[in-house]
Amino acid sequence: MRVLLDEGRLMSEERRYADISVTRSGHVATVEIQRPPHNFFDHSLIGQIADAFDGLDEDPECRAIVLAAQGRSFCAGANFGSGQAGGGGSSDFTEEGFKNTTGKLYREAARLYGNKKPIIGAIQGAAIGGGLGLSLVPDFRVASPQARFGANFVKLGIHQGFGISVTLPRLVGQQAANLMLYTGRRLNGEQALEIGLVDILVEPEDLRARAVELAQEIAENAPLAIVSVRATMRAGLAEAVAEATEHELAEQQWLRATKDAGEGIRAVAERRPGNFVGA
């Protein structure tokens, strides 16, 4: 059982989650993803995170949030039911599965952008595909040089999702986003820092502490002003993500039915270049 704690004491409203923990020390809450080692996500996990953010919005003592994860990776991508990134042979990774499962997931993902309080991401290891999308939810990212950021969708033969069409260019600029999306290349922490994808780079052992430190720096300020400023700076983002995911899902759905998508999924699983034919 994982419950919301305040420095070891139960808070007034108990909240339980299957795959995350929520704790608070002073004015900073930490939401930790607990599906190690790679923290593959599904709509349930994303819904739990969104619920936690909603709950912290209602906690007057919480002024900033750290989003972190256990294990080697921050989030290595989506699990559509097979236990593997990308879904492998899962029936949820079929054309119909995309419509039913991924649509539900993206509705939960859009909720992540509706919260009021600043979020700091502590990003270790891989943030790949939809995991990259999840890493773009926070206002700021603290990462280690060993972090890996990748939008590998074209290597899978599909279109990007999770609202990345909006969130990535908004963060790093259109051209840098295009380069990541067209090539599917991975960036390490230093490369991500250079393009503005990461805000602070620290050694792995200092990652969580530095993220909390930044959250505390924000939380020292007038809370109503912080919420107001953040609402202005992120105005329209939640709506833009919701609209983008509808288009992304439609593109993913028809591309998933192509031969290239089948080959891309096999190629990524086998760690080899895809032999694509344009069909």
Secondary structure, 3 states (H helix, E strand, C coil): CEECEECCEECCCCCEECCEEEEEECCEEEEEECCCCCCCECHHHHHHHHHHHHHHHCCCCCCEEEEEECCCCCECCEECCCCCECCCCCHHHCHHHHHHHHHHHHHHHHHHHHCCCCEEEEECCEEECHHHHHHCCCCEEEECCCCEEECCHHHHCCCCCCCHHHHHHHHHCHHHHHHHHHHCCEEEHHHHHHCCCCCEECCHHHHHHHHHHHHHHHHCCCHHHHHHHHHHHCCCHHHHHHHHHHHHHHHHHHHHCCHHHHHHHHHHHCCCCCCCCCC
